[in-house]
């Protein structure tokens, strides 16, 4: 099997500096050496470090686009793709790749680590080897490919992951969807339907600053949201309470949302609970949002909702078409 591994930055390949950990330009060579030394591995690997390695907290939609175009450019040359990435925004990048390579017929796996590879007590190789094993299994007997985030033994659907812990080995959860596979000594798989729609690759020119997040909190006022809903914004994720509620006793707040949706901003309601689904209109406080034109993000993570809006806006779809993709 021919596997392409891209190092984009992130803790996995970081080394100490005067300012703290920074990505190491020589990491791709170190990893190549490590994998070449592992005689059990019979695959052919090509490992490349990006010219500008980043801490993933600096990542934007442009970085998702760069990674996707890199994979697309090598699509016919490789059987599987692994993206080594920082954990801070790994869930966003995995979601972006899952929209850009919809129903991918080759494995694309995003992973990284909590502790850099140069340290003795590191999860780096465990995660890299797990991602390689997932590539083998997915394109072998299981013949069930797609885009995933692999971390600490969990193979999570790319658009379902959430960074849930700052320091546990198990840094990611899959709040509303069972993992596709769990790796202990052996894999345990969740069965999926075998007939998938044909894959499609769509990599838009990602625009920056067009999607925002609107937090709901006790005492939230129109002034808090006004700047966030500025003229360049075309999409927003509303981080609501519980099953999709926000204060409904402040007419100015609701009027601001209505003015935005009337001018074509797509506002998607996702719960700040972190798990469970938005039940639009179950409470009067939620119905007010529906009247203001806010649509339900159902059980999506806020990361996936943010990325899906960014992706669809990048495709230059109309507001109506974007809303239809959330039905
Ligand atoms: N700040 C780092 C990053 O996201 C954290 C990590 O990789 O775990 O790049």
Boltz pocket constraint, residues with backbone or C-beta under 6 A from the ligand:
constraints:
  - pocket:
      binder: B
      contacts: [[A, 9], [A, 10], [A, 11], [A, 12], [A, 54], [A, 55], [A, 56], [A, 57], [A, 85], [A, 86], [A, 87], [A, 88], [A, 89], [A, 112], [A, 113], [A, 114]]
      max_distance: 6.0
